[in-house]
Amino acid sequence: MIKAAEFVVSNTDYKLCPKADKKEFAFIGRSNVGKSSLINMLTGRKKLAKTSQTPGKTQLINHFLIDENWYLVDLPGYGYAKTSKTNRKEWGRMIEEYIVNRENLQLVFVLVDSRLEPQKIDLEFINWLGTNGIPLAIVFTKVDKQSINKTQKSVAKFKKALLRTWAETPLMFATSSETAVGREDLTAYIRDIVNN
């Protein structure tokens, strides 16, 4: 369980991020996947990350210090957001540079809406991480919005789509920001990496 979470800094450049002296975990997903809500659920803080009905609310690399022990990083969403192409390109470059160059980054959690068919943009991003040798896990969001059966079918379809390019699929979690499903599993997984 996370006891303390505090906002540290927002940046557009990985070189300005906090000193790389603690393990770091980044959260990213398509715009409107429920990333800020998930971060708030994990940390038990309602307003830690800014939530919005409008896709593309997160536009910076946001660092949060968790239990004075590790960093949780909220990255801008990829894909649709009401912003110019130039802005989207800038975000893309900022995210890529951060992910590839941040030496204390342990893992990228890629958030995927559990209600949707496998989306090309999610698969492409996951494949890009794989190609660059970046450790990742997949977090299915909004599982409370449908039956367990439907979620299992969605996850199975996603696995099948990934196995076209992956020898084995990355670790997967099912979560809900509303009901806190998956909070224990995710925080325990992070804690294991932090403590090793």
mmCIF file of the C-alpha atoms, coordinates in Angstrom:
data_MODEL
# 
_entry.id   MODEL 
# 
loop_
_atom_site.group_PDB 
_atom_site.id 
_atom_site.type_symbol 
_atom_site.label_atom_id 
_atom_site.label_alt_id 
_atom_site.label_comp_id 
_atom_site.label_asym_id 
_atom_site.label_entity_id 
_atom_site.label_seq_id 
_atom_site.pdbx_PDB_ins_code 
_atom_site.Cartn_x 
_atom_site.Cartn_y 
_atom_site.Cartn_z 
_atom_site.occupancy 
_atom_site.B_iso_or_equiv 
_atom_site.pdbx_formal_charge 
_atom_site.auth_seq_id 
_atom_site.auth_comp_id 
_atom_site.auth_asym_id 
_atom_site.auth_atom_id 
_atom_site.pdbx_PDB_model_num 
ATOM 1   C CA . MET A 1 1   ? 0.000   0.000   0.000   1.00 0.00 ? 1   MET A CA 1 
ATOM 2   C CA . ILE A 1 2   ? 1.254   3.491   -0.872  1.00 0.00 ? 2   ILE A CA 1 
ATOM 3   C CA . LYS A 1 3   ? 1.460   5.738   2.186   1.00 0.00 ? 3   LYS A CA 1 
ATOM 4   C CA . ALA A 1 4   ? 2.806   9.003   0.780   1.00 0.00 ? 4   ALA A CA 1 
ATOM 5   C CA . ALA A 1 5   ? 2.706   10.567  -2.676  1.00 0.00 ? 5   ALA A CA 1 
ATOM 6   C CA . GLU A 1 6   ? 3.830   14.040  -3.582  1.00 0.00 ? 6   GLU A CA 1 
ATOM 7   C CA . PHE A 1 7   ? 4.170   15.948  -6.817  1.00 0.00 ? 7   PHE A CA 1 
ATOM 8   C CA . VAL A 1 8   ? 7.803   16.865  -7.504  1.00 0.00 ? 8   VAL A CA 1 
ATOM 9   C CA . VAL A 1 9   ? 8.145   18.517  -10.922 1.00 0.00 ? 9   VAL A CA 1 
ATOM 10  C CA . SER A 1 10  ? 6.808   18.756  -14.502 1.00 0.00 ? 10  SER A CA 1 
ATOM 11  C CA . ASN A 1 11  ? 9.151   18.900  -17.477 1.00 0.00 ? 11  ASN A CA 1 
ATOM 12  C CA . THR A 1 12  ? 9.291   18.841  -21.255 1.00 0.00 ? 12  THR A CA 1 
ATOM 13  C CA . ASP A 1 13  ? 12.860  17.511  -21.281 1.00 0.00 ? 13  ASP A CA 1 
ATOM 14  C CA . TYR A 1 14  ? 14.213  14.322  -19.684 1.00 0.00 ? 14  TYR A CA 1 
ATOM 15  C CA . LYS A 1 15  ? 17.484  16.146  -18.901 1.00 0.00 ? 15  LYS A CA 1 
ATOM 16  C CA . LEU A 1 16  ? 15.590  18.335  -16.407 1.00 0.00 ? 16  LEU A CA 1 
ATOM 17  C CA . CYS A 1 17  ? 13.972  15.413  -14.571 1.00 0.00 ? 17  CYS A CA 1 
ATOM 18  C CA . PRO A 1 18  ? 14.904  14.806  -10.908 1.00 0.00 ? 18  PRO A CA 1 
ATOM 19  C CA . LYS A 1 19  ? 18.285  13.257  -10.161 1.00 0.00 ? 19  LYS A CA 1 
ATOM 20  C CA . ALA A 1 20  ? 18.221  9.607   -11.291 1.00 0.00 ? 20  ALA A CA 1 
ATOM 21  C CA . ASP A 1 21  ? 18.918  8.271   -7.792  1.00 0.00 ? 21  ASP A CA 1 
ATOM 22  C CA . LYS A 1 22  ? 15.643  6.368   -7.255  1.00 0.00 ? 22  LYS A CA 1 
ATOM 23  C CA . LYS A 1 23  ? 13.910  3.677   -9.263  1.00 0.00 ? 23  LYS A CA 1 
ATOM 24  C CA . GLU A 1 24  ? 11.282  5.039   -11.606 1.00 0.00 ? 24  GLU A CA 1 
ATOM 25  C CA . PHE A 1 25  ? 8.074   3.670   -13.167 1.00 0.00 ? 25  PHE A CA 1 
ATOM 26  C CA . ALA A 1 26  ? 6.297   5.432   -16.034 1.00 0.00 ? 26  ALA A CA 1 
ATOM 27  C CA . PHE A 1 27  ? 2.599   5.255   -16.922 1.00 0.00 ? 27  PHE A CA 1 
ATOM 28  C CA . ILE A 1 28  ? 1.450   5.923   -20.470 1.00 0.00 ? 28  ILE A CA 1 
ATOM 29  C CA . GLY A 1 29  ? -1.487  5.129   -22.711 1.00 0.00 ? 29  GLY A CA 1 
ATOM 30  C CA . ARG A 1 30  ? -3.731  6.413   -25.431 1.00 0.00 ? 30  ARG A CA 1 
ATOM 31  C CA . SER A 1 31  ? -5.495  9.689   -24.646 1.00 0.00 ? 31  SER A CA 1 
ATOM 32  C CA . ASN A 1 32  ? -8.519  9.127   -22.397 1.00 0.00 ? 32  ASN A CA 1 
ATOM 33  C CA . VAL A 1 33  ? -7.536  5.601   -21.325 1.00 0.00 ? 33  VAL A CA 1 
ATOM 34  C CA . GLY A 1 34  ? -7.979  6.589   -17.665 1.00 0.00 ? 34  GLY A CA 1 
ATOM 35  C CA . LYS A 1 35  ? -4.332  7.092   -16.774 1.00 0.00 ? 35  LYS A CA 1 
ATOM 36  C CA . SER A 1 36  ? -4.722  9.960   -14.295 1.00 0.00 ? 36  SER A CA 1 
ATOM 37  C CA . SER A 1 37  ? -7.628  8.172   -12.587 1.00 0.00 ? 37  SER A CA 1 
ATOM 38  C CA . LEU A 1 38  ? -5.511  5.017   -12.284 1.00 0.00 ? 38  LEU A CA 1 
ATOM 39  C CA . ILE A 1 39  ? -2.590  6.952   -10.765 1.00 0.00 ? 39  ILE A CA 1 
ATOM 40  C CA . ASN A 1 40  ? -4.955  8.580   -8.271  1.00 0.00 ? 40  ASN A CA 1 
ATOM 41  C CA . MET A 1 41  ? -6.444  5.172   -7.404  1.00 0.00 ? 41  MET A CA 1 
ATOM 42  C CA . LEU A 1 42  ? -3.002  3.570   -6.932  1.00 0.00 ? 42  LEU A CA 1 
ATOM 43  C CA . THR A 1 43  ? -1.775  6.360   -4.663  1.00 0.00 ? 43  THR A CA 1 
ATOM 44  C CA . GLY A 1 44  ? -5.081  6.785   -2.822  1.00 0.00 ? 44  GLY A CA 1 
ATOM 45  C CA . ARG A 1 45  ? -5.065  10.529  -3.650  1.00 0.00 ? 45  ARG A CA 1 
ATOM 46  C CA . LYS A 1 46  ? -8.137  11.831  -5.479  1.00 0.00 ? 46  LYS A CA 1 
ATOM 47  C CA . LYS A 1 47  ? -6.429  14.803  -7.080  1.00 0.00 ? 47  LYS A CA 1 
ATOM 48  C CA . LEU A 1 48  ? -2.775  13.836  -7.375  1.00 0.00 ? 48  LEU A CA 1 
ATOM 49  C CA . ALA A 1 49  ? -2.899  13.550  -11.178 1.00 0.00 ? 49  ALA A CA 1 
ATOM 50  C CA . LYS A 1 50  ? -5.214  15.904  -13.062 1.00 0.00 ? 50  LYS A CA 1 
ATOM 51  C CA . THR A 1 51  ? -8.184  14.056  -14.539 1.00 0.00 ? 51  THR A CA 1 
ATOM 52  C CA . SER A 1 52  ? -10.311 15.386  -17.351 1.00 0.00 ? 52  SER A CA 1 
ATOM 53  C CA . GLN A 1 53  ? -13.047 14.352  -19.758 1.00 0.00 ? 53  GLN A CA 1 
ATOM 54  C CA . THR A 1 54  ? -10.955 15.973  -22.484 1.00 0.00 ? 54  THR A CA 1 
ATOM 55  C CA . PRO A 1 55  ? -8.278  13.712  -23.950 1.00 0.00 ? 55  PRO A CA 1 
ATOM 56  C CA . GLY A 1 56  ? -4.737  15.030  -23.777 1.00 0.00 ? 56  GLY A CA 1 
ATOM 57  C CA . LYS A 1 57  ? -4.851  16.694  -20.355 1.00 0.00 ? 57  LYS A CA 1 
ATOM 58  C CA . THR A 1 58  ? -1.339  15.521  -19.423 1.00 0.00 ? 58  THR A CA 1 
ATOM 59  C CA . GLN A 1 59  ? 1.119   17.413  -21.623 1.00 0.00 ? 59  GLN A CA 1 
ATOM 60  C CA . LEU A 1 60  ? 4.306   17.156  -19.584 1.00 0.00 ? 60  LEU A CA 1 
ATOM 61  C CA . ILE A 1 61  ? 6.528   14.548  -17.927 1.00 0.00 ? 61  ILE A CA 1 
ATOM 62  C CA . ASN A 1 62  ? 5.159   14.618  -14.351 1.00 0.00 ? 62  ASN A CA 1 
ATOM 63  C CA . HIS A 1 63  ? 7.233   13.181  -11.512 1.00 0.00 ? 63  HIS A CA 1 
ATOM 64  C CA . PHE A 1 64  ? 5.664   12.065  -8.221  1.00 0.00 ? 64  PHE A CA 1 
ATOM 65  C CA . LEU A 1 65  ? 7.744   10.848  -5.287  1.00 0.00 ? 65  LEU A CA 1 
ATOM 66  C CA . ILE A 1 66  ? 6.180   7.768   -3.696  1.00 0.00 ? 66  ILE A CA 1 
ATOM 67  C CA . ASP A 1 67  ? 6.916   6.831   -0.063  1.00 0.00 ? 67  ASP A CA 1 
ATOM 68  C CA . GLU A 1 68  ? 10.163  8.836   -0.426  1.00 0.00 ? 68  GLU A CA 1 
ATOM 69  C CA . ASN A 1 69  ? 11.463  5.725   -2.116  1.00 0.00 ? 69  ASN A CA 1 
ATOM 70  C CA . TRP A 1 70  ? 10.628  5.697   -5.859  1.00 0.00 ? 70  TRP A CA 1 
ATOM 71  C CA . TYR A 1 71  ? 9.240   7.867   -8.643  1.00 0.00 ? 71  TYR A CA 1 
ATOM 72  C CA . LEU A 1 72  ? 5.951   7.419   -10.419 1.00 0.00 ? 72  LEU A CA 1 
ATOM 73  C CA . VAL A 1 73  ? 5.970   9.232   -13.756 1.00 0.00 ? 73  VAL A CA 1 
ATOM 74  C CA . ASP A 1 74  ? 2.817   10.363  -15.527 1.00 0.00 ? 74  ASP A CA 1 
ATOM 75  C CA . LEU A 1 75  ? 3.562   10.711  -19.261 1.00 0.00 ? 75  LEU A CA 1 
ATOM 76  C CA . PRO A 1 76  ? 1.417   12.436  -21.908 1.00 0.00 ? 76  PRO A CA 1 
ATOM 77  C CA . GLY A 1 77  ? -0.997  10.130  -23.705 1.00 0.00 ? 77  GLY A CA 1 
ATOM 78  C CA . TYR A 1 78  ? -0.345  9.161   -27.296 1.00 0.00 ? 78  TYR A CA 1 
ATOM 79  C CA . GLY A 1 79  ? -2.880  9.228   -30.096 1.00 0.00 ? 79  GLY A CA 1 
ATOM 80  C CA . TYR A 1 80  ? -5.938  11.428  -30.311 1.00 0.00 ? 80  TYR A CA 1 
ATOM 81  C CA . ALA A 1 81  ? -5.950  14.660  -28.352 1.00 0.00 ? 81  ALA A CA 1 
ATOM 82  C CA . LYS A 1 82  ? -7.423  18.038  -29.283 1.00 0.00 ? 82  LYS A CA 1 
ATOM 83  C CA . THR A 1 83  ? -4.129  19.651  -30.113 1.00 0.00 ? 83  THR A CA 1 
ATOM 84  C CA . SER A 1 84  ? -2.122  20.553  -33.194 1.00 0.00 ? 84  SER A CA 1 
ATOM 85  C CA . LYS A 1 85  ? -0.019  18.063  -35.154 1.00 0.00 ? 85  LYS A CA 1 
ATOM 86  C CA . THR A 1 86  ? 3.066   20.052  -34.181 1.00 0.00 ? 86  THR A CA 1 
ATOM 87  C CA . ASN A 1 87  ? 2.225   19.649  -30.486 1.00 0.00 ? 87  ASN A CA 1 
ATOM 88  C CA . ARG A 1 88  ? 1.654   15.924  -30.918 1.00 0.00 ? 88  ARG A CA 1 
ATOM 89  C CA . LYS A 1 89  ? 5.017   15.592  -32.659 1.00 0.00 ? 89  LYS A CA 1 
ATOM 90  C CA . GLU A 1 90  ? 6.717   17.458  -29.822 1.00 0.00 ? 90  GLU A CA 1 
ATOM 91  C CA . TRP A 1 91  ? 5.071   15.188  -27.238 1.00 0.00 ? 91  TRP A CA 1 
ATOM 92  C CA . GLY A 1 92  ? 6.145   12.136  -29.232 1.00 0.00 ? 92  GLY A CA 1 
ATOM 93  C CA . ARG A 1 93  ? 9.757   13.252  -29.280 1.00 0.00 ? 93  ARG A CA 1 
ATOM 94  C CA . MET A 1 94  ? 9.678   14.224  -25.597 1.00 0.00 ? 94  MET A CA 1 
ATOM 95  C CA . ILE A 1 95  ? 8.239   10.813  -24.597 1.00 0.00 ? 95  ILE A CA 1 
ATOM 96  C CA . GLU A 1 96  ? 10.664  8.837   -26.781 1.00 0.00 ? 96  GLU A CA 1 
ATOM 97  C CA . GLU A 1 97  ? 13.718  10.738  -25.508 1.00 0.00 ? 97  GLU A CA 1 
ATOM 98  C CA . TYR A 1 98  ? 12.610  10.261  -21.908 1.00 0.00 ? 98  TYR A CA 1 
ATOM 99  C CA . ILE A 1 99  ? 11.943  6.517   -22.306 1.00 0.00 ? 99  ILE A CA 1 
ATOM 100 C CA . VAL A 1 100 ? 15.147  5.742   -24.200 1.00 0.00 ? 100 VAL A CA 1 
ATOM 101 C CA . ASN A 1 101 ? 17.514  7.927   -22.151 1.00 0.00 ? 101 ASN A CA 1 
ATOM 102 C CA . ARG A 1 102 ? 16.242  7.847   -18.555 1.00 0.00 ? 102 ARG A CA 1 
ATOM 103 C CA . GLU A 1 103 ? 18.709  5.511   -16.862 1.00 0.00 ? 103 GLU A CA 1 
ATOM 104 C CA . ASN A 1 104 ? 16.715  4.838   -13.675 1.00 0.00 ? 104 ASN A CA 1 
ATOM 105 C CA . LEU A 1 105 ? 13.512  3.916   -15.553 1.00 0.00 ? 105 LEU A CA 1 
ATOM 106 C CA . GLN A 1 106 ? 12.668  0.373   -14.464 1.00 0.00 ? 106 GLN A CA 1 
ATOM 107 C CA . LEU A 1 107 ? 9.463   -0.238  -16.361 1.00 0.00 ? 107 LEU A CA 1 
ATOM 108 C CA . VAL A 1 108 ? 6.812   1.362   -18.530 1.00 0.00 ? 108 VAL A CA 1 
ATOM 109 C CA . PHE A 1 109 ? 3.199   0.515   -17.709 1.00 0.00 ? 109 PHE A CA 1 
ATOM 110 C CA . VAL A 1 110 ? 1.205   0.756   -20.944 1.00 0.00 ? 110 VAL A CA 1 
ATOM 111 C CA . LEU A 1 111 ? -2.487  1.358   -20.251 1.00 0.00 ? 111 LEU A CA 1 
ATOM 112 C CA . VAL A 1 112 ? -5.055  -0.182  -22.576 1.00 0.00 ? 112 VAL A CA 1 
ATOM 113 C CA . ASP A 1 113 ? -8.857  0.255   -22.460 1.00 0.00 ? 113 ASP A CA 1 
ATOM 114 C CA . SER A 1 114 ? -10.182 -3.228  -21.676 1.00 0.00 ? 114 SER A CA 1 
ATOM 115 C CA . ARG A 1 115 ? -13.428 -2.570  -23.588 1.00 0.00 ? 115 ARG A CA 1 
ATOM 116 C CA . LEU A 1 116 ? -11.848 -2.047  -26.988 1.00 0.00 ? 116 LEU A CA 1 
ATOM 117 C CA . GLU A 1 117 ? -10.652 -4.310  -29.776 1.00 0.00 ? 117 GLU A CA 1 
ATOM 118 C CA . PRO A 1 118 ? -6.817  -4.298  -29.999 1.00 0.00 ? 118 PRO A CA 1 
ATOM 119 C CA . GLN A 1 119 ? -5.889  -0.813  -31.244 1.00 0.00 ? 119 GLN A CA 1 
ATOM 120 C CA . LYS A 1 120 ? -3.149  -0.418  -33.841 1.00 0.00 ? 120 LYS A CA 1 
ATOM 121 C CA . ILE A 1 121 ? -1.635  2.549   -31.978 1.00 0.00 ? 121 ILE A CA 1 
ATOM 122 C CA . ASP A 1 122 ? -1.299  0.537   -28.725 1.00 0.00 ? 122 ASP A CA 1 
ATOM 123 C CA . LEU A 1 123 ? 0.273   -2.416  -30.517 1.00 0.00 ? 123 LEU A CA 1 
ATOM 124 C CA . GLU A 1 124 ? 2.691   -0.135  -32.389 1.00 0.00 ? 124 GLU A CA 1 
ATOM 125 C CA . PHE A 1 125 ? 3.769   1.595   -29.186 1.00 0.00 ? 125 PHE A CA 1 
ATOM 126 C CA . ILE A 1 126 ? 4.265   -1.725  -27.351 1.00 0.00 ? 126 ILE A CA 1 
ATOM 127 C CA . ASN A 1 127 ? 6.277   -3.048  -30.303 1.00 0.00 ? 127 ASN A CA 1 
ATOM 128 C CA . TRP A 1 128 ? 8.395   0.121   -30.285 1.00 0.00 ? 128 TRP A CA 1 
ATOM 129 C CA . LEU A 1 129 ? 9.169   -0.437  -26.581 1.00 0.00 ? 129 LEU A CA 1 
ATOM 130 C CA . GLY A 1 130 ? 10.056  -4.072  -27.306 1.00 0.00 ? 130 GLY A CA 1 
ATOM 131 C CA . THR A 1 131 ? 12.331  -3.117  -30.211 1.00 0.00 ? 131 THR A CA 1 
ATOM 132 C CA . ASN A 1 132 ? 14.135  -0.647  -27.949 1.00 0.00 ? 132 ASN A CA 1 
ATOM 133 C CA . GLY A 1 133 ? 14.522  -3.225  -25.173 1.00 0.00 ? 133 GLY A CA 1 
ATOM 134 C CA . ILE A 1 134 ? 12.396  -1.254  -22.694 1.00 0.00 ? 134 ILE A CA 1 
ATOM 135 C CA . PRO A 1 135 ? 10.813  -3.419  -19.941 1.00 0.00 ? 135 PRO A CA 1 
ATOM 136 C CA . LEU A 1 136 ? 7.044   -3.060  -19.899 1.00 0.00 ? 136 LEU A CA 1 
ATOM 137 C CA . ALA A 1 137 ? 3.806   -4.378  -18.467 1.00 0.00 ? 137 ALA A CA 1 
ATOM 138 C CA . ILE A 1 138 ? 0.299   -3.906  -19.857 1.00 0.00 ? 138 ILE A CA 1 
ATOM 139 C CA . VAL A 1 139 ? -2.463  -2.514  -17.651 1.00 0.00 ? 139 VAL A CA 1 
ATOM 140 C CA . PHE A 1 140 ? -6.043  -3.033  -18.810 1.00 0.00 ? 140 PHE A CA 1 
ATOM 141 C CA . THR A 1 141 ? -8.226  -0.211  -17.465 1.00 0.00 ? 141 THR A CA 1 
ATOM 142 C CA . LYS A 1 142 ? -11.967 0.235   -16.823 1.00 0.00 ? 142 LYS A CA 1 
ATOM 143 C CA . VAL A 1 143 ? -12.698 -3.449  -16.159 1.00 0.00 ? 143 VAL A CA 1 
ATOM 144 C CA . ASP A 1 144 ? -15.643 -2.415  -13.955 1.00 0.00 ? 144 ASP A CA 1 
ATOM 145 C CA . LYS A 1 145 ? -17.455 -1.153  -17.070 1.00 0.00 ? 145 LYS A CA 1 
ATOM 146 C CA . GLN A 1 146 ? -18.093 -4.662  -18.404 1.00 0.00 ? 146 GLN A CA 1 
ATOM 147 C CA . SER A 1 147 ? -18.413 -8.301  -17.342 1.00 0.00 ? 147 SER A CA 1 
ATOM 148 C CA . ILE A 1 148 ? -15.369 -10.356 -16.307 1.00 0.00 ? 148 ILE A CA 1 
ATOM 149 C CA . ASN A 1 149 ? -16.085 -12.586 -19.296 1.00 0.00 ? 149 ASN A CA 1 
ATOM 150 C CA . LYS A 1 150 ? -15.880 -9.630  -21.725 1.00 0.00 ? 150 LYS A CA 1 
ATOM 151 C CA . THR A 1 151 ? -12.622 -8.449  -20.135 1.00 0.00 ? 151 THR A CA 1 
ATOM 152 C CA . GLN A 1 152 ? -11.117 -11.943 -20.466 1.00 0.00 ? 152 GLN A CA 1 
ATOM 153 C CA . LYS A 1 153 ? -12.117 -12.027 -24.144 1.00 0.00 ? 153 LYS A CA 1 
ATOM 154 C CA . SER A 1 154 ? -10.567 -8.580  -24.726 1.00 0.00 ? 154 SER A CA 1 
ATOM 155 C CA . VAL A 1 155 ? -7.328  -9.620  -23.019 1.00 0.00 ? 155 VAL A CA 1 
ATOM 156 C CA . ALA A 1 156 ? -7.214  -12.851 -25.059 1.00 0.00 ? 156 ALA A CA 1 
ATOM 157 C CA . LYS A 1 157 ? -7.662  -10.890 -28.315 1.00 0.00 ? 157 LYS A CA 1 
ATOM 158 C CA . PHE A 1 158 ? -4.938  -8.469  -27.296 1.00 0.00 ? 158 PHE A CA 1 
ATOM 159 C CA . LYS A 1 159 ? -2.552  -11.331 -26.469 1.00 0.00 ? 159 LYS A CA 1 
ATOM 160 C CA . LYS A 1 160 ? -3.285  -12.939 -29.833 1.00 0.00 ? 160 LYS A CA 1 
ATOM 161 C CA . ALA A 1 161 ? -2.539  -9.666  -31.642 1.00 0.00 ? 161 ALA A CA 1 
ATOM 162 C CA . LEU A 1 162 ? 0.731   -9.237  -29.708 1.00 0.00 ? 162 LEU A CA 1 
ATOM 163 C CA . LEU A 1 163 ? 1.884   -12.791 -30.361 1.00 0.00 ? 163 LEU A CA 1 
ATOM 164 C CA . ARG A 1 164 ? 2.177   -11.923 -34.063 1.00 0.00 ? 164 ARG A CA 1 
ATOM 165 C CA . THR A 1 165 ? 5.308   -9.960  -33.139 1.00 0.00 ? 165 THR A CA 1 
ATOM 166 C CA . TRP A 1 166 ? 6.221   -11.214 -29.643 1.00 0.00 ? 166 TRP A CA 1 
ATOM 167 C CA . ALA A 1 167 ? 7.558   -14.638 -28.652 1.00 0.00 ? 167 ALA A CA 1 
ATOM 168 C CA . GLU A 1 168 ? 5.715   -14.265 -25.339 1.00 0.00 ? 168 GLU A CA 1 
ATOM 169 C CA . THR A 1 169 ? 3.470   -11.500 -24.073 1.00 0.00 ? 169 THR A CA 1 
ATOM 170 C CA . PRO A 1 170 ? 4.502   -9.002  -21.400 1.00 0.00 ? 170 PRO A CA 1 
ATOM 171 C CA . LEU A 1 171 ? 2.981   -9.221  -17.928 1.00 0.00 ? 171 LEU A CA 1 
ATOM 172 C CA . MET A 1 172 ? -0.651  -8.026  -17.827 1.00 0.00 ? 172 MET A CA 1 
ATOM 173 C CA . PHE A 1 173 ? -2.837  -6.493  -15.096 1.00 0.00 ? 173 PHE A CA 1 
ATOM 174 C CA . ALA A 1 174 ? -6.582  -5.865  -14.990 1.00 0.00 ? 174 ALA A CA 1 
ATOM 175 C CA . THR A 1 175 ? -7.600  -2.679  -13.142 1.00 0.00 ? 175 THR A CA 1 
ATOM 176 C CA . SER A 1 176 ? -10.463 -0.378  -12.289 1.00 0.00 ? 176 SER A CA 1 
ATOM 177 C CA . SER A 1 177 ? -10.043 3.130   -10.913 1.00 0.00 ? 177 SER A CA 1 
ATOM 178 C CA . GLU A 1 178 ? -13.635 2.989   -9.642  1.00 0.00 ? 178 GLU A CA 1 
ATOM 179 C CA . THR A 1 179 ? -13.419 -0.244  -7.641  1.00 0.00 ? 179 THR A CA 1 
ATOM 180 C CA . ALA A 1 180 ? -9.628  -0.339  -6.992  1.00 0.00 ? 180 ALA A CA 1 
ATOM 181 C CA . VAL A 1 181 ? -9.358  -3.756  -8.682  1.00 0.00 ? 181 VAL A CA 1 
ATOM 182 C CA . GLY A 1 182 ? -5.685  -4.422  -9.415  1.00 0.00 ? 182 GLY A CA 1 
ATOM 183 C CA . ARG A 1 183 ? -4.285  -1.909  -6.916  1.00 0.00 ? 183 ARG A CA 1 
ATOM 184 C CA . GLU A 1 184 ? -2.746  -4.572  -4.672  1.00 0.00 ? 184 GLU A CA 1 
ATOM 185 C CA . ASP A 1 185 ? -1.245  -6.505  -7.589  1.00 0.00 ? 185 ASP A CA 1 
ATOM 186 C CA . LEU A 1 186 ? 0.280   -3.444  -9.213  1.00 0.00 ? 186 LEU A CA 1 
ATOM 187 C CA . THR A 1 187 ? 1.721   -1.910  -6.049  1.00 0.00 ? 187 THR A CA 1 
ATOM 188 C CA . ALA A 1 188 ? 3.108   -5.278  -4.904  1.00 0.00 ? 188 ALA A CA 1 
ATOM 189 C CA . TYR A 1 189 ? 4.767   -5.757  -8.297  1.00 0.00 ? 189 TYR A CA 1 
ATOM 190 C CA . ILE A 1 190 ? 6.379   -2.298  -8.126  1.00 0.00 ? 190 ILE A CA 1 
ATOM 191 C CA . ARG A 1 191 ? 7.448   -2.869  -4.505  1.00 0.00 ? 191 ARG A CA 1 
ATOM 192 C CA . ASP A 1 192 ? 9.232   -6.111  -5.483  1.00 0.00 ? 192 ASP A CA 1 
ATOM 193 C CA . ILE A 1 193 ? 11.257  -4.266  -8.141  1.00 0.00 ? 193 ILE A CA 1 
ATOM 194 C CA . VAL A 1 194 ? 12.012  -1.348  -5.795  1.00 0.00 ? 194 VAL A CA 1 
ATOM 195 C CA . ASN A 1 195 ? 13.253  -3.681  -3.066  1.00 0.00 ? 195 ASN A CA 1 
ATOM 196 C CA . ASN A 1 196 ? 15.467  -5.816  -5.312  1.00 0.00 ? 196 ASN A CA 1 
# 
